[in-house]
Amino acid sequence: MVLSVQKHLTHSLAFKPASNQFLISDAMESIQIKQKLQVLWTALILLSIFFGVELSAGILSHSLSLLADAEHILSDVAALGLALVAIWLSRSISKGTIFGRYRLEVLAALVNGIGLACIAAWIVKEALVRLQSPSPEILGLPMLVTALLGLGVNSFNALYLHGCSHNDLNIRGVFLHILADLVSSVGTVLAAIAVIWLNWTWADGVISLVVAGLIALFAANLVIQSINSLRGKVANIGNGSCLCNLQAEDCSEQQAALRERQQAEKLLFPSLQELI
């Protein structure tokens, strides 16, 4: 009888830390989701306002760089909305279906990558048309002011999103959208300077081609990572010793739960060797 009571107490004390560990993990995950939502909503509001400003300035100044950047801003807004929907849907899915929750966000990242590639193709087409038949008049000053404003907005959003983009493909997809927009803003500033001081109207089209190439590189990187995650390149997890002093049945259950969590994380965050 005494041995039975001691065994029960040992089992209870051993299981409690593991239980607390999972509770802490769930609490941390909830905090991270709230942080991601705050970051995404802030970026969405800023970009929605700036889209109207840049589109108007692009039409007024006849600048392809501004119009291309405005088109990219619109895709950023769509990417942010898609990321928010993916997070909302992943929270609605039962916590037991770990693979479904994380793969949903990876799918959102894949769609964002494909969207970036489509934008790059559109910019290339428009830039080639502009180089073949240059616009007779490009207003450099409105172009420069708007580009500098866009540089500030995109820099703020990039810094704001960077902290959440390391271990989340969904956020990384949005971050790469913003980063490509930041590069586009730098190119537009350079094109505006060339138009104002050197009267190089062709610089508008050339800078647009350079920006399109950089956007295509960002898109390829994101699509490759997303596809590798969805293909399920998961490293084998060995049957190591149990981390807590449980009976054989309980130890097996804890190992299975830990193994499932590790597999889900590897689906979302593939290693560099796996990506190569």
N, C-alpha and C positions, 0 to 999 in steps of 0.2 A: 504493500500500500504506500509506504513512504517513498519507495523507489518510483512508483507511478506518479506521485505528486511532484517529486523532484524533476522527473522527466517532463511533466507538463509545464512546470515553471521555466525550465531551460528552453523549451520550445517557444514559449510566449516571449521571453526576453530576447531570444535570438531573432524572432520574426518582427518585433517592434521596430528596430532600426531600419529594416528593409522597407516596412510599411511607411515609416516617416520619410524615407528617402523618395519614395514614389509620390507622396503628398507634396513634398518640397519641389519635386520636378514639375508636377502639374501647376503649382503656384507660379514657378518661374516662367513656365510656358505661357500662362495667362498674362503675366506682366509684359513679356516680350511681344505678344500679340497686340496689346494695348499700345505699346510704343510704336509698333509698325503702323497701326491704324492712324495714330497721331501724325507721324511723319508723312504718310501718303496723303492724308487729307490736306495738310498744309501745302504740300507741293501741288496738289490738284487745284486748289483755290488760286495760288499765285500764277500758275501757268494758264489757267482759264482766263484770267484778267489780261495777262500779257498777250495771249493769242489775238484778242481783238485789237490791241494796240499795234502789234506788228503787222497784222494783215492790212490794216488801214494804211500804215506807213509804207508797206511794200507796194500797194496799188498807187499811192500818191507819188512815190519816188521812182516808179518803174524799175525797181531792183529785183532781179531774179533771186539774188542771195537772200533778201528779206522774205520774199514769197516762199522760197524753198524752206527757210527756217520756220516760217509760220505754219507751213504744211507739216513740218516735223513737230512743232509744238502741239498741233492738233493730234498727232499720233501719240505724243507723250500723254496728253489728257486721256486718250482712249486706253493707253497702257496702264495708267494709274487707276482708271475705273475698272479695268480687267483685273488688276492685282487686288483691288478692294473686294471685288465680287468673289475672287478665288479664296481670299481669306475668310470671307463670310460663309461661303459654302463649306470650306474645310472645317469651320467651327460647328456647322450644323450637322456634319456627319458624325456618327457615333465614334467615341474615342477608341473603341476597340478596333476599328478598321484603320489602322495606322497607315497602311500602304495607300488606301484610297485618299486619305486626307493630304498626304504629302505629294502624291503624284498629281493631284488636282492643281497644286501650286506650280509644280514643274511644267504642267501643260500650259498654264498661263505664261510662264517664262518662254516656252517654245513659240507660242503665238506672238509674243512681243518680238522675238528674234526674227520671225518671218515678216512681221510688220516693218521692222527696220530695213530688211533687205528690199522690200517693195518700195520704200521711200527712197532708198539709194538709187534704185533703177529709174524712178520718176525724175529725180534731180539730174541724173546723167542725160536723160532724154531732153529735158528742158534746157540744160546747159549747152548741149550740142546745137540745138535750134538757135539759141541766143548767139553762139559764136558764129554761126553761118550768116545770120542776119541781125547784127547788133542793134540794140535799142538806140534811137537817135538822141535821146536825152535821159540821163539818169541824175536825179537830184541827190547829190552826195551828202549834203548836210542832214536832211531828215533820215537818210540811210545810216549815217554815222551815229546820230543821237539814239536812234532805235536799237542799233546793234550794241551800243554801250549799255543801254538799259537791259537788253537781253543777256548780255554778259554778266551783269550783276545778279539778275534773277536766277540764271542757270548755275552760277557759282554757288549761290546760297543753297539752292536745292541739291546740288551735287554733294556739298559738304554735309548737309542735313541727312541725306540718304546713305552716305558712305558708311556710317557706323552700323547700319542694319543690313548691309549688302554682303557681308563676308560669308555668312553661313545660310543664306536663303536665296535660292535661285529666282524665286518670284520677285523679291526686292532687287536682286542683282539685275534682272531684266529691265526694271524701271530705271535703275541707276545708270545702266548703259545707254538707255534712251536719253536721259538727262546729260550724260557725259558727251554723247554725240552732238547734242544740241549746244553744249558749251563750246565744243570745237567749232561748230558751225558759226557761233556768235563771234569767235575770234577771227575766223575767215571773213565774215561779213565786215568786221571792223577794218581789216586790212584792205578789202576791196573798196570800201568807202574812202579810205585814205588815198588809195591809188586813183580813184575817180575824181576826188576834190583837187588834189595837188598836182597830179600828173595827167589828168584827163584820159586815163586808161580805162575806157568803158568795157574793153574786153576782159579786164580783170574780174569783173562780176561773174562771168561765165566760167573762167578758169578756176577761181576760188570755189565755185559751186561743185566743179568736178573733183577737186581735192577733198572737199567735205564729203562728197558721196562715197569716195573710196574709203575714207576712215569709217563712215557709218557701216559700209559693207563688212569691214573687218570686225567691228563690234558685233554685227548681226551673226556672222559666221561663228564667232567664239561662243555666243549664247546658244545658238541652235545646236552646236556640237555637244556642249555640256548637257543641254536638256535631253537630247536624243540618247546620250549615254546613260543618263539617269533613268529614263523611261525603259530602256532595254534591260535594266536591272543587273548591271555589272556589279555584283555583290561579292566581296571577298568571303571565303569560307571562314566560319567562326568555329574555333575548336571547342571541344567539350572539356574545358578546364575545370579545376576544382571549384566547389561552391564557395561563394564569398561569405556565407554565414553558416553557423552551426545548426542546420536544420536536419530533419529526418530526410531520408532519401527521396520520398515522394515530394515533399515541399521544396527541396533543393532543385529537383527536376523542373518543377513549375516555375520557380524563380529564374532558372537558367533559360527556360523557354521564353518567358516574358522579356528578359534582357536581350536575348538573341533577336527577337522580333523587333525591338526598339533599335538595336544596332543595325539590323538589315534595312530598316526604314531610313535611318540616318544616312547610310551609305548610298541608298537610292537617290537621296536628295543632294548629298555632298560627296561626289566621287573624288577619288584621289587624283593627283596629277598624272601618275602612271596610267591610270585607267583612261583618262581623257586623251593621252597620247596614243 
